Amino acid sequence: MAKLVHSMIRVLDEARSVDFYEKAFGLKIAERVPFDGFTLIYMANRETGFELELTVNAGQEEAYDLGNGYGHIAVSVEDIDLEYRRFVDLGLPVGKLVGMQYNGKPFARFFFVTDPDGYKIEVLQRGGRFQ
């Protein structure tokens, strides 16, 4: 059986991105691997074995074109209201906190935050299918 281990995004500024993911989601650098022409930064926390791989390409000065294929990364949290207030207090670029119903029952409560490179991250209330 396959096991998901990481998702990769390309970022322009290592320090800016590491700071964002640390503040927003408590991710820390698990490993930093420099190669000729690019650096891989693996970020993780104790909540999961899944990692976010930040790729910094040497010489890249313009923002990446995210195109129309990227959707979002999703994370779940214990208290969505608390996290929403924390993100707002940190001055992070958050969208509206919303709830969705399915067949007349609560399905999800969430908001989106945008990282420094324009990637969207969905922050969901933990519960149901969103553990």
N, CA, C and O atoms as a MOPAC input file, in Angstrom:
PM7 MOZYME 1SCF
protein

 N      0.85100 1    -1.18200 1     0.00000 1
 C      0.00000 1     0.00000 1     0.00000 1
 C      0.89300 1     1.24000 1     0.00000 1
 O      1.84600 1     1.31700 1     0.77500 1
 N      0.59400 1     2.19200 1    -0.84800 1
 C      1.36200 1     3.43200 1    -0.92500 1
 C      1.06500 1     4.32100 1     0.28300 1
 O     -0.04300 1     4.31000 1     0.82100 1
 N      2.05700 1     5.07800 1     0.69200 1
 C      1.92100 1     6.01200 1     1.80800 1
 C      2.38600 1     7.37800 1     1.32400 1
 O      3.51300 1     7.51300 1     0.84800 1
 N      1.52900 1     8.39500 1     1.43800 1
 C      1.92400 1     9.74600 1     1.06800 1
 C      2.96700 1    10.24300 1     2.05900 1
 O      2.77700 1    10.11500 1     3.26900 1
 N      4.07100 1    10.81000 1     1.56400 1
 C      5.13600 1    11.25000 1     2.45600 1
 C      5.41000 1    12.74900 1     2.39000 1
 O      5.80700 1    13.33900 1     3.39400 1
 N      5.20600 1    13.38500 1     1.22200 1
 C      5.37400 1    14.82900 1     1.17500 1
 C      4.70400 1    15.42600 1    -0.05300 1
 O      4.36700 1    14.73100 1    -1.01200 1
 N      4.52600 1    16.72800 1     0.01400 1
 C      4.07300 1    17.51700 1    -1.12000 1
 C      5.11600 1    18.60800 1    -1.32600 1
 O      5.65300 1    19.14100 1    -0.35500 1
 N      5.41000 1    18.94900 1    -2.58900 1
 C      6.45800 1    19.92900 1    -2.88000 1
 C      5.85000 1    21.17200 1    -3.51600 1
 O      4.96200 1    21.09200 1    -4.36400 1
 N      6.35500 1    22.31900 1    -3.08200 1
 C      6.03200 1    23.58700 1    -3.73200 1
 C      7.33000 1    24.35000 1    -3.95400 1
 O      8.27200 1    24.22500 1    -3.17200 1
 N      7.37600 1    25.13600 1    -5.01600 1
 C      8.53900 1    25.97700 1    -5.30500 1
 C      8.32300 1    27.33700 1    -4.66200 1
 O      7.25100 1    27.93000 1    -4.78600 1
 N      9.34600 1    27.82700 1    -3.97400 1
 C      9.24900 1    29.11800 1    -3.29800 1
 C     10.41200 1    30.01000 1    -3.70800 1
 O     11.47900 1    29.52400 1    -4.08400 1
 N     10.19500 1    31.30600 1    -3.63300 1
 C     11.23700 1    32.26500 1    -4.01700 1
 C     12.23400 1    32.53700 1    -2.90600 1
 O     13.43800 1    32.60800 1    -3.15400 1
 N     11.74700 1    32.68800 1    -1.69000 1
 C     12.57800 1    33.15000 1    -0.58500 1
 C     12.48100 1    32.14700 1     0.56700 1
 O     11.44800 1    32.04700 1     1.23000 1
 N     13.55300 1    31.41800 1     0.79200 1
 C     13.56100 1    30.36800 1     1.82100 1
 C     13.16500 1    30.90000 1     3.18900 1
 O     12.27200 1    30.35200 1     3.83500 1
 N     13.82200 1    31.96400 1     3.63300 1
 C     13.56400 1    32.48000 1     4.98200 1
 C     12.11800 1    32.92100 1     5.14600 1
 O     11.49000 1    32.63400 1     6.16500 1
 N     11.59200 1    33.61300 1     4.15300 1
 C     10.20900 1    34.10700 1     4.21300 1
 C      9.23000 1    32.94000 1     4.28800 1
 O      8.27900 1    32.98400 1     5.06800 1
 N      9.45100 1    31.90100 1     3.49000 1
 C      8.55100 1    30.75200 1     3.47600 1
 C      8.66800 1    29.91700 1     4.74600 1
 O      7.65500 1    29.49700 1     5.30500 1
 N      9.88600 1    29.67400 1     5.20400 1
 C     10.08100 1    28.92700 1     6.45300 1
 C      9.39900 1    29.65800 1     7.59800 1
 O      8.74000 1    29.02700 1     8.42400 1
 N      9.54600 1    30.97900 1     7.66300 1
 C      8.91000 1    31.78500 1     8.71000 1
 C      7.38900 1    31.64800 1     8.64600 1
 O      6.74300 1    31.46700 1     9.67900 1
 N      6.81700 1    31.73200 1     7.45700 1
 C      5.36900 1    31.61200 1     7.29500 1
 C      4.87600 1    30.25400 1     7.80000 1
 O      3.96200 1    30.20200 1     8.62400 1
 N      5.46400 1    29.16200 1     7.32200 1
 C      4.98100 1    27.82800 1     7.68700 1
 C      5.23500 1    27.50200 1     9.15800 1
 O      4.50500 1    26.71200 1     9.75600 1
 N      6.25700 1    28.10200 1     9.73100 1
 C      6.49500 1    27.91800 1    11.16400 1
 C      5.43600 1    28.65500 1    11.96900 1
 O      4.85000 1    28.08900 1    12.89200 1
 N      5.18700 1    29.92100 1    11.62500 1
 C      4.18800 1    30.70500 1    12.35300 1
 C      2.78100 1    30.15200 1    12.16400 1
 O      2.02800 1    30.00500 1    13.12700 1
 N      2.43800 1    29.85200 1    10.93400 1
 C      1.07000 1    29.43700 1    10.63100 1
 C      0.75100 1    28.03300 1    11.12900 1
 O     -0.32200 1    27.80800 1    11.68900 1
 N      1.66700 1    27.08500 1    10.93300 1
 C      1.34700 1    25.68200 1    11.18500 1
 C      2.29600 1    24.95800 1    12.12000 1
 O      2.18200 1    23.74500 1    12.29600 1
 N      3.23100 1    25.68000 1    12.72400 1
 C      4.15600 1    25.04800 1    13.65600 1
 C      5.11700 1    24.08100 1    12.99300 1
 O      5.67500 1    23.21200 1    13.66200 1
 N      5.32200 1    24.21600 1    11.67800 1
 C      6.26900 1    23.34600 1    10.98300 1
 C      7.68700 1    23.81900 1    11.24800 1
 O      7.95800 1    25.01900 1    11.27800 1
 N      8.56900 1    22.88600 1    11.43800 1
 C      9.99400 1    23.16600 1    11.65400 1
 C     10.77900 1    22.46500 1    10.55300 1
 O     10.30100 1    21.51200 1     9.93800 1
 N     11.97000 1    22.94600 1    10.32100 1
 C     12.81900 1    22.29900 1     9.32500 1
 C     13.25300 1    20.94300 1     9.86200 1
 O     13.92200 1    20.85200 1    10.89100 1
 N     12.86200 1    19.88800 1     9.14600 1
 C     13.28100 1    18.53300 1     9.50000 1
 C     14.62300 1    18.22400 1     8.85300 1
 O     15.45500 1    17.52000 1     9.42600 1
 N     14.82500 1    18.76000 1     7.64800 1
 C     16.09300 1    18.57900 1     6.95200 1
 C     16.19700 1    19.62500 1     5.85200 1
 O     15.20800 1    19.98500 1     5.21400 1
 N     17.40700 1    20.09800 1     5.64900 1
 C     17.71600 1    21.05700 1     4.58300 1
 C     18.82800 1    20.44600 1     3.75400 1
 O     19.90400 1    20.13800 1     4.26500 1
 N     18.54900 1    20.27000 1     2.43900 1
 C     19.48700 1    19.56100 1     1.57700 1
 C     19.86300 1    20.45600 1     0.39200 1
 O     19.07800 1    20.59700 1    -0.54500 1
 N     21.06900 1    21.06800 1     0.42700 1
 C     21.49100 1    21.92000 1    -0.68700 1
 C     22.14000 1    21.10900 1    -1.81400 1
 O     22.99400 1    20.25900 1    -1.56400 1
 N     21.73400 1    21.37600 1    -3.02600 1
 C     22.31100 1    20.77900 1    -4.22600 1
 C     22.82800 1    21.92000 1    -5.10800 1
 O     22.54500 1    23.08700 1    -4.83900 1
 N     23.57700 1    21.58800 1    -6.15000 1
 C     23.96900 1    22.59200 1    -7.12800 1
 C     22.71900 1    23.06200 1    -7.85700 1
 O     22.06200 1    22.28100 1    -8.54500 1
 N     22.40000 1    24.32200 1    -7.70700 1
 C     21.27300 1    24.90300 1    -8.42900 1
 C     19.94600 1    24.94000 1    -7.69500 1
 O     19.03700 1    25.65400 1    -8.11700 1
 N     19.80800 1    24.19000 1    -6.60800 1
 C     18.55100 1    24.22400 1    -5.85200 1
 C     18.76400 1    23.67000 1    -4.44800 1
 O     19.72900 1    22.95200 1    -4.18700 1
 N     17.84400 1    24.01700 1    -3.55000 1
 C     17.86800 1    23.52700 1    -2.17100 1
 C     16.49700 1    22.97200 1    -1.83200 1
 O     15.47500 1    23.56400 1    -2.18000 1
 N     16.47700 1    21.83800 1    -1.15500 1
 C     15.24100 1    21.22800 1    -0.67800 1
 C     15.16000 1    21.42000 1     0.83100 1
 O     16.10700 1    21.10900 1     1.55400 1
 N     14.03500 1    21.93000 1     1.30000 1
 C     13.80600 1    22.12700 1     2.72800 1
 C     12.56400 1    21.32400 1     3.10200 1
 O     11.46200 1    21.61600 1     2.63700 1
 N     12.75400 1    20.30900 1     3.94800 1
 C     11.63700 1    19.48100 1     4.39300 1
 C     11.14000 1    20.00500 1     5.73000 1
 O     11.91100 1    20.14300 1     6.68000 1
 N      9.83600 1    20.29800 1     5.79800 1
 C      9.25000 1    20.84800 1     7.00900 1
 C      8.19000 1    19.89700 1     7.53600 1
 O      7.43300 1    19.30300 1     6.76800 1
 N      8.14400 1    19.75800 1     8.87800 1
 C      7.20300 1    18.82400 1     9.49100 1
 C      6.90100 1    19.26900 1    10.92000 1
 O      7.53500 1    20.17900 1    11.45300 1
 N      5.92500 1    18.60800 1    11.52100 1
 C      5.66400 1    18.77100 1    12.95300 1
 C      5.29700 1    17.40900 1    13.53900 1
 O      5.21200 1    16.41800 1    12.81400 1
 N      5.08300 1    17.36600 1    14.83800 1
 C      4.81900 1    16.09300 1    15.52300 1
 C      3.44900 1    15.51700 1    15.20800 1
 O      3.20700 1    14.34100 1    15.47800 1
 N      2.54800 1    16.30700 1    14.64500 1
 C      1.18100 1    15.86100 1    14.39900 1
 C      1.08100 1    14.78900 1    13.32100 1
 O      0.14900 1    13.98400 1    13.32800 1
 N      2.03300 1    14.77500 1    12.40000 1
 C      1.90500 1    13.88400 1    11.25500 1
 C      3.26800 1    13.51500 1    10.70000 1
 O      4.24600 1    14.22500 1    10.93300 1
 N      3.34300 1    12.42900 1     9.98200 1
 C      4.57500 1    12.04800 1     9.31200 1
 C      4.69400 1    12.67300 1     7.93000 1
 O      5.72600 1    12.53600 1     7.27300 1
 N      3.65600 1    13.35200 1     7.48900 1
 C      3.65200 1    13.98500 1     6.17800 1
 C      4.48300 1    15.26800 1     6.23000 1
 O      4.40200 1    16.02600 1     7.19700 1
 N      5.27300 1    15.50300 1     5.19500 1
 C      6.12800 1    16.68600 1     5.16300 1
 C      5.78700 1    17.59600 1     3.99200 1
 O      5.23900 1    17.16100 1     2.97900 1
 N      6.12500 1    18.85700 1     4.15700 1
 C      6.04900 1    19.83200 1     3.08400 1
 C      7.47100 1    20.08300 1     2.60700 1
 O      8.33900 1    20.46100 1     3.39400 1
 N      7.70600 1    19.87500 1     1.32800 1
 C      9.02800 1    20.11300 1     0.74300 1
 C      9.01200 1    21.45600 1     0.03100 1
 O      8.27800 1    21.65200 1    -0.93700 1
 N      9.83200 1    22.37700 1     0.52500 1
 C     10.00700 1    23.66700 1    -0.13400 1
 C     11.21600 1    23.55100 1    -1.04700 1
 O     12.29600 1    23.16700 1    -0.59800 1
 N     11.05000 1    23.87800 1    -2.31800 1
 C     12.16300 1    23.85100 1    -3.26300 1
 C     12.51700 1    25.28400 1    -3.63300 1
 O     11.67900 1    26.04000 1    -4.12500 1
 N     13.77400 1    25.64400 1    -3.38600 1
 C     14.28000 1    26.96800 1    -3.73200 1
 C     15.26400 1    26.78300 1    -4.88000 1
 O     16.32600 1    26.18700 1    -4.70000 1
 N     14.91600 1    27.29100 1    -6.05600 1
 C     15.78200 1    27.19100 1    -7.22800 1
 C     16.69000 1    28.40800 1    -7.31100 1
 O     16.21300 1    29.54300 1    -7.27500 1
 N     17.99300 1    28.18000 1    -7.42000 1
 C     18.96200 1    29.27000 1    -7.53100 1
 C     18.65900 1    30.08900 1    -8.78300 1
 O     18.33500 1    29.53800 1    -9.83500 1
 N     18.76800 1    31.38900 1    -8.65700 1
 C     18.58900 1    32.27800 1    -9.79600 1
 C     17.14800 1    32.62900 1   -10.11900 1
 O     16.90800 1    33.47600 1   -10.98000 1
 N     16.18100 1    32.00700 1    -9.45900 1
 C     14.76700 1    32.32500 1    -9.71400 1
 C     14.44200 1    33.65100 1    -9.04100 1
 O     14.53900 1    33.77100 1    -7.82000 1
 N     14.05800 1    34.63900 1    -9.82700 1
 C     13.77800 1    35.96400 1    -9.28200 1
 C     12.32800 1    36.38400 1    -9.44600 1
 O     11.85500 1    37.27300 1    -8.73900 1
 N     11.62100 1    35.75500 1   -10.37100 1
 C     10.22600 1    36.10100 1   -10.60100 1
 C      9.31800 1    35.08700 1    -9.91600 1
 O      9.66800 1    33.91700 1    -9.75400 1
 N      8.15500 1    35.56200 1    -9.52200 1
 C      7.17500 1    34.67000 1    -8.91000 1
 C      6.84200 1    33.53900 1    -9.86400 1
 O      6.79700 1    33.73400 1   -11.07900 1
 N      6.61200 1    32.36400 1    -9.31700 1
 C      6.22500 1    31.21800 1   -10.12700 1
 C      4.79700 1    31.39400 1   -10.62500 1
 O      3.95300 1    31.94200 1    -9.91500 1
 N      4.52800 1    30.93800 1   -11.82900 1
 C      3.17900 1    30.92100 1   -12.36300 1
 C      2.49300 1    29.68100 1   -11.79600 1
 O      2.84200 1    28.55600 1   -12.15400 1
 N      1.52400 1    29.88800 1   -10.91800 1
 C      0.87300 1    28.75200 1   -10.27200 1
 C     -0.11300 1    28.06300 1   -11.20100 1
 O     -0.57000 1    26.95700 1   -10.91300 1
 N     -0.44100 1    28.70200 1   -12.30000 1
 C     -1.32700 1    28.07600 1   -13.28300 1
 C     -2.70500 1    27.81000 1   -12.72000 1
 O     -3.09000 1    28.35900 1   -11.68800 1
 N     -3.44500 1    26.95800 1   -13.41400 1
 C     -4.79200 1    26.64000 1   -12.94300 1
 C     -4.89900 1    25.18500 1   -12.49100 1
 O     -6.00300 1    24.67200 1   -12.30600 1
 N     -3.76900 1    24.52500 1   -12.31400 1
 C     -3.78200 1    23.12900 1   -11.88400 1
 C     -3.65800 1    22.95500 1   -10.38600 1
 O     -4.18300 1    21.98800 1    -9.83200 1
 N     -2.97000 1    23.87700 1    -9.71500 1
 C     -2.79500 1    23.75800 1    -8.26400 1
 C     -4.09900 1    24.11000 1    -7.57700 1
 O     -4.74000 1    25.10000 1    -7.92900 1
 N     -4.49300 1    23.31900 1    -6.61100 1
 C     -5.68800 1    23.60100 1    -5.82600 1
 C     -5.29900 1    24.14600 1    -4.46800 1
 O     -5.28400 1    25.36000 1    -4.26000 1
 N     -4.98300 1    23.25200 1    -3.54000 1
 C     -4.56500 1    23.67400 1    -2.20700 1
 C     -4.02800 1    22.48900 1    -1.43000 1
 O     -4.23200 1    21.32900 1    -1.78700 1
 N     -3.34000 1    22.82100 1    -0.36300 1
 C     -2.94600 1    21.86900 1     0.66700 1
 C     -3.96500 1    22.06000 1     1.78300 1
 O     -4.43300 1    23.17800 1     1.99900 1
 N     -4.31800 1    20.99700 1     2.49300 1
 C     -5.25500 1    21.12800 1     3.60300 1
 C     -4.62100 1    20.61800 1     4.88700 1
 O     -3.91000 1    19.61300 1     4.89200 1
 N     -4.89300 1    21.33400 1     5.98000 1
 C     -4.46400 1    20.91200 1     7.31700 1
 C     -5.68600 1    20.96200 1     8.22800 1
 O     -6.59100 1    21.76700 1     8.01300 1
 N     -5.71200 1    20.10000 1     9.24400 1
 C     -6.81000 1    20.13600 1    10.20600 1
 C     -6.28600 1    20.62900 1    11.55000 1
 O     -5.12900 1    20.40800 1    11.90500 1
 N     -7.17100 1    21.30600 1    12.29000 1
 C     -6.81900 1    21.85900 1    13.60000 1
 C     -7.91500 1    21.51500 1    14.60900 1
 O     -9.06500 1    21.27300 1    14.24100 1
 N     -7.54000 1    21.49900 1    15.87300 1
 C     -8.49300 1    21.16900 1    16.94600 1
 C     -9.56700 1    22.23600 1    17.13600 1
 O    -10.72800 1    21.90000 1    17.36900 1
 N     -9.20500 1    23.51000 1    17.04300 1
 C    -10.13800 1    24.60900 1    17.32200 1
 C    -10.02800 1    25.64800 1    16.21300 1
 O     -9.14600 1    26.50500 1    16.24400 1
 N    -10.92500 1    25.57000 1    15.23500 1
 C    -10.86100 1    26.44000 1    14.06400 1
 C    -11.04000 1    27.90800 1    14.43500 1
 O    -10.40300 1    28.77500 1    13.83600 1
 N    -11.89400 1    28.20200 1    15.41300 1
 C    -12.11500 1    29.59000 1    15.80600 1
 C    -10.85100 1    30.19800 1    16.42300 1
 O    -10.48300 1    31.33100 1    16.11600 1
 N    -10.20100 1    29.43500 1    17.28800 1
 C     -8.95800 1    29.88500 1    17.91000 1
 C     -7.86900 1    30.10000 1    16.85900 1
 O     -7.16300 1    31.10800 1    16.88000 1
 N     -7.74300 1    29.14500 1    15.94700 1
 C     -6.72000 1    29.26300 1    14.90600 1
 C     -7.00300 1    30.44100 1    13.98500 1
 O     -6.08000 1    31.15000 1    13.58200 1
 N     -8.26300 1    30.65400 1    13.65000 1
 C     -8.60600 1    31.78400 1    12.78800 1
 C     -8.18500 1    33.09800 1    13.44800 1
 O     -7.56500 1    33.95000 1    12.81100 1
 N     -8.52500 1    33.25300 1    14.71800 1
 C     -8.13500 1    34.47900 1    15.44900 1
 C     -6.61800 1    34.60800 1    15.51600 1
 O     -6.08700 1    35.71000 1    15.37400 1
 N     -5.91700 1    33.50000 1    15.72900 1
 C     -4.45500 1    33.53000 1    15.79900 1
 C     -3.85900 1    33.97900 1    14.46500 1
 O     -2.95000 1    34.80800 1    14.44000 1
 N     -4.36300 1    33.43900 1    13.36900 1
 C     -3.86700 1    33.81800 1    12.04700 1
 C     -4.11100 1    35.31300 1    11.79200 1
 O     -3.23500 1    36.02200 1    11.29600 1
 N     -5.31600 1    35.77500 1    12.14000 1
 C     -5.63800 1    37.19500 1    11.96800 1
 C     -4.69600 1    38.04800 1    12.82000 1
 O     -4.16100 1    39.04600 1    12.33800 1
 N     -4.49100 1    37.66400 1    14.07800 1
 C     -3.60100 1    38.41300 1    14.97200 1
 C     -2.16500 1    38.43800 1    14.45300 1
 O     -1.44700 1    39.41600 1    14.66500 1
 N     -1.74100 1    37.37000 1    13.77400 1
 C     -0.40000 1    37.33400 1    13.18000 1
 C     -0.30400 1    38.17200 1    11.90600 1
 O      0.78600 1    38.38500 1    11.37600 1
 N     -1.45100 1    38.64500 1    11.42200 1
 C     -1.46100 1    39.43100 1    10.19500 1
 C     -1.31500 1    38.60300 1     8.93500 1
 O     -0.92600 1    39.12400 1     7.89000 1
 N     -1.62700 1    37.30100 1     9.02500 1
 C     -1.52000 1    36.43700 1     7.85500 1
 C     -2.71900 1    36.67600 1     6.93400 1
 O     -3.80900 1    36.99300 1     7.41000 1
 N     -2.52700 1    36.52600 1     5.62900 1
 C     -3.60200 1    36.79900 1     4.66900 1
 C     -4.64500 1    35.67800 1     4.63500 1
 O     -4.50100 1    34.69800 1     3.90500 1
 N     -5.69700 1    35.84600 1     5.44200 1
 C     -6.73000 1    34.81700 1     5.55600 1
 C     -8.01100 1    35.25800 1     4.86100 1
 O     -8.31200 1    36.44600 1     4.74900 1
 N     -8.74800 1    34.25900 1     4.40100 1
 C    -10.08300 1    34.49100 1     3.86400 1
 C    -11.09900 1    34.37300 1     4.98100 1
 O    -10.74000 1    34.27300 1     6.15400 1
 N    -12.34100 1    34.38500 1     4.61700 1
 C    -13.45400 1    34.30400 1     5.55300 1
 C    -13.55800 1    32.89100 1     6.14600 1
 O    -13.33200 1    31.90600 1     5.44200 1
 N    -13.89200 1    32.79300 1     7.41000 1
 C    -14.18000 1    31.51600 1     8.06800 1
 C    -15.59900 1    31.11700 1     7.66500 1
 O    -16.55500 1    31.84700 1     7.92600 1
 N    -15.72700 1    29.95300 1     7.02700 1
 C    -17.02800 1    29.53800 1     6.50000 1
 C    -17.36600 1    28.11700 1     6.94500 1
 O    -16.50100 1    27.35000 1     7.36800 1
 N    -18.63900 1    27.80100 1     6.83500 1
 C    -19.11700 1    26.46200 1     7.10500 1
 C    -19.86700 1    25.93100 1     5.89600 1
 O    -20.50500 1    26.69000 1     5.16700 1
 N    -19.78700 1    24.62700 1     5.68900 1
 C    -20.49600 1    23.98200 1     4.58200 1
 C    -21.41000 1    22.90200 1     5.13100 1
 O    -21.06300 1    22.19700 1     6.07800 1
 N    -22.57300 1    22.78200 1     4.52800 1
 C    -23.53100 1    21.73600 1     4.87400 1
 C    -23.60400 1    20.73800 1     3.73000 1
 O    -23.38700 1    21.08800 1     2.57000 1
 N    -23.91000 1    19.49600 1     4.06600 1
 C    -24.16500 1    18.47100 1     3.05400 1
 C    -25.34200 1    17.64000 1     3.53700 1
 O    -25.31500 1    17.09400 1     4.64000 1
 N    -26.36700 1    17.54500 1     2.71600 1
 C    -27.59800 1    16.84100 1     3.09500 1
 C    -28.15800 1    17.35600 1     4.41400 1
 O    -28.64600 1    16.58500 1     5.24100 1
 N    -28.08200 1    18.66400 1     4.59500 1
 C    -28.64100 1    19.29100 1     5.78500 1
 C    -27.82900 1    19.12200 1     7.05500 1
 O    -28.28700 1    19.49700 1     8.13500 1
 N    -26.62300 1    18.56000 1     6.94600 1
 C    -25.78400 1    18.34300 1     8.12500 1
 C    -24.45700 1    19.07800 1     7.94400 1
 O    -23.99800 1    19.27600 1     6.81800 1
 N    -23.84100 1    19.48400 1     9.06500 1
 C    -22.52400 1    20.12800 1     8.95600 1
 C    -21.52000 1    19.20100 1     8.27100 1
 O    -21.41100 1    18.02500 1     8.61900 1
 N    -20.79200 1    19.74000 1     7.29900 1
 C    -19.78100 1    18.96400 1     6.58800 1
 C    -18.37900 1    19.46500 1     6.92200 1
 O    -17.48400 1    18.66700 1     7.19900 1
 N    -18.18500 1    20.78100 1     6.89700 1
 C    -16.84600 1    21.32700 1     7.14800 1
 C    -16.94000 1    22.78100 1     7.58300 1
 O    -17.82800 1    23.52100 1     7.16000 1
 N    -15.99200 1    23.17400 1     8.44800 1
 C    -15.75500 1    24.58200 1     8.78100 1
 C    -14.29600 1    24.83000 1     8.45000 1
 O    -13.42400 1    24.05000 1     8.83100 1
 N    -14.02900 1    25.92400 1     7.73500 1
 C    -12.67400 1    26.14700 1     7.24800 1
 C    -12.45300 1    27.59100 1     6.83100 1
 O    -13.39100 1    28.37600 1     6.68800 1
 N    -11.17700 1    27.91400 1     6.64000 1
 C    -10.77700 1    29.16400 1     6.00000 1
 C     -9.53600 1    28.86200 1     5.18400 1
 O     -8.88100 1    27.83700 1     5.37500 1
 N     -9.22600 1    29.76000 1     4.28100 1
 C     -8.01200 1    29.64300 1     3.48100 1
 C     -7.03200 1    30.72400 1     3.89200 1
 O     -7.43100 1    31.83800 1     4.23100 1
 N     -5.75400 1    30.39500 1     3.86200 1
 C     -4.67000 1    31.34200 1     4.06900 1
 C     -3.76700 1    31.22300 1     2.84200 1
 O     -3.64200 1    30.15300 1     2.24700 1
 N     -3.14700 1    32.33400 1     2.47900 1
 C     -2.26300 1    32.34800 1     1.31200 1
 C     -0.83600 1    32.54900 1     1.77600 1
 O     -0.54600 1    33.47200 1     2.53800 1
 N      0.06900 1    31.67200 1     1.31000 1
 C      1.47200 1    31.78800 1     1.71600 1
 C      2.16400 1    32.88600 1     0.89700 1
 O      1.56100 1    33.43400 1    -0.02600 1
 N      3.41600 1    33.21100 1     1.22100 1
 C      4.10300 1    34.32000 1     0.54400 1
 C      4.26200 1    34.14500 1    -0.97200 1
 O      4.48200 1    35.12500 1    -1.68400 1
 N      4.15300 1    32.91700 1    -1.46700 1
 C      4.28800 1    32.68600 1    -2.90500 1
 C      2.94400 1    32.52900 1    -3.60800 1
 O      2.90000 1    32.23200 1    -4.80100 1
 N      1.86000 1    32.72200 1    -2.88700 1
 C      0.53600 1    32.66400 1    -3.48800 1
 C     -0.16700 1    31.33200 1    -3.39200 1
 O     -1.27100 1    31.18200 1    -3.91400 1
 N      0.44900 1    30.34700 1    -2.73000 1
 C     -0.19200 1    29.04100 1    -2.57200 1
 C     -1.29800 1    29.13200 1    -1.52300 1
 O     -1.12900 1    29.76400 1    -0.48000 1
 N     -2.42500 1    28.49600 1    -1.81100 1
 C     -3.54800 1    28.47000 1    -0.88100 1
 C     -3.43700 1    27.24800 1     0.02700 1
 O     -3.09700 1    26.15200 1    -0.42100 1
 N     -3.73000 1    27.45600 1     1.30800 1
 C     -3.76800 1    26.37100 1     2.27700 1
 C     -5.12700 1    26.43100 1     2.96300 1
 O     -5.52100 1    27.47400 1     3.48400 1
 N     -5.84000 1    25.31200 1     2.96000 1
 C     -7.13700 1    25.23300 1     3.61700 1
 C     -6.90900 1    24.76400 1     5.05200 1
 O     -6.22900 1    23.76600 1     5.28900 1
 N     -7.48200 1    25.49200 1     5.99600 1
 C     -7.39400 1    25.13800 1     7.40900 1
 C     -8.79000 1    24.69400 1     7.83600 1
 O     -9.73400 1    25.48500 1     7.82600 1
 N     -8.91000 1    23.40800 1     8.21400 1
 C    -10.19300 1    22.78300 1     8.51500 1
 C    -10.33300 1    22.44600 1     9.99500 1
 O     -9.35900 1    22.10300 1    10.66400 1
 N    -11.56900 1    22.55100 1    10.49400 1
 C    -11.86300 1    22.04000 1    11.82200 1
 C    -11.69900 1    20.53500 1    11.80300 1
 O    -12.28000 1    19.85500 1    10.95700 1
 N    -10.90400 1    20.00400 1    12.73700 1
 C    -10.68100 1    18.55700 1    12.81000 1
 C    -11.97400 1    17.86600 1    13.23300 1
 O    -12.65700 1    18.31400 1    14.15400 1
 N    -12.29700 1    16.78400 1    12.55900 1
 C    -13.48200 1    16.00700 1    12.87100 1
 C    -14.03300 1    15.36100 1    11.61600 1
 O    -13.71500 1    15.76800 1    10.49900 1
 N    -14.86300 1    14.35000 1    11.81100 1
 C    -15.44900 1    13.65400 1    10.66700 1
 C    -14.35700 1    13.09200 1     9.75800 1
 O    -13.46200 1    12.38700 1    10.22400 1
 N    -14.43000 1    13.40300 1     8.47100 1
 C    -13.42300 1    12.89100 1     7.52900 1
 C    -12.14500 1    13.70200 1     7.56700 1
 O    -11.15500 1    13.31800 1     6.94400 1
 N    -12.14200 1    14.81300 1     8.28100 1
 C    -10.96900 1    15.68400 1     8.33100 1
 C    -10.22100 1    15.52200 1     9.65800 1
 O    -10.26200 1    16.39200 1    10.52800 1
 N     -9.55300 1    14.40400 1     9.78200 1
 C     -8.80800 1    14.10100 1    11.00900 1
 C     -7.43700 1    14.69600 1    10.91900 1
 O     -6.64200 1    14.55900 1    11.84800 1

